[in-house]
Amino acid sequence: MDGPSQSTKRRLDTNGYAVPPTPNSFAPSIAPSDDTGATPGSSRSSRALVEDPYYRDQNLAANGIYMRGRYEPFPEHIANVVDYARKKRDSPGPSPDEVWQDMDLTALEMKGLDEPEVEDYFRDRVFPKPKQGDSLQRSDRQPMSRHAVPSSAKTKLRVSNPIPDMLYGYSRHHAFPDQQTQLISMGNGMNGTANTQGLMYPFFVIEFKGNGGDLWVATNQCLGGSASCVNIAERLNDQLRKCKSSKVKPVDSTAFSIAMNGTEARLYVSWKHNELDYYMQKVRSFLLQDPEHYIEFRKHVKNIIDWGRDKRLTEI
């Protein structure tokens, strides 16, 4: 269904936006989890938690993280960022015929390849690895710091600690060469550090699955990972608001994420809605075996990375 039924009345907040439903009190409760990853021998891994059918309605919702219906209009500031991701590019890319003749891409569908093969194909073809000295940084399969993950003091239910397959953010030394003293004084919990590799102020999460892998689970991973990205940037905004200066403006805390396999990619955008809630909403789905969709998908990814490198970094 593309929208709510006519019989369903949605609650609206003071800004006129639909309020996501509260957790289902009749659903089985999920045990609290402070897992930081799939530790060998553990009784409940981070991966198992995001696969739980009630994870989205219980754990995420209890910590103020919601999936918003695709039929809802974007807030104006989010719509502007999404428009940037959609804009045309002049940079060269593959032609539709080249995509159609790509035997490796075809194999992702025909052979039902596993997650590592899917990731290996799209790595660098679509998701570039920043070079040494670049302001951008990409971390692969690195746990995000626990302090980055939104957590409500009102519940024992926890968000699974994100371990994105790919995470884009900034290099501490190359993006902020003149702010090293400030960053040290702020401490890792407040200075935007996202993981032990020193990646800072992340803005783009990518989660891969093999063909046959569950994109619903990958979307759960995107919900937690992108909300953590937003949370990190919002901590900076909290500090900026304390400056009480007209020259100081909040940074854009918007984050993007992708859940994908070898045949489909789902692009999402996430933002902080109010003091407590984080929203994620689908921007578009792409059929990756269709040349036009593939080229559009690649364009969106390149634009998001450019946005992070230019406009967003300048604000920070």
Secondary structure, 3 states (H helix, E strand, C coil): CCCCCCCCCCCECCCCCECCCCCCCCCCCCCCCCCCCCCCCCCCCHHHHHHCCCCHHHHHHHCCEEEECCCCCCCHHHHHHHHHHHCCCCCCCCCHHHHHCCHHHHHHHHCCCCHHHHHHHHECCCECCCCCCCCEEEECCCCCCHHHCCCCCCCCCCCCCCCCCEEEEEEHHHHCCCCHHHHHHHCCCCCCECCCCCEEEEEEEEEECCCCCCHHHHHHHHHHHHHHHHHHHHHHHHHHHCCCCCCCCCCCCCEEEEEECCCEEEEEEEEECCCCCEEEEEEEEEECCCHHHHHHHHHHHHHHHHHHHHHHHHHC
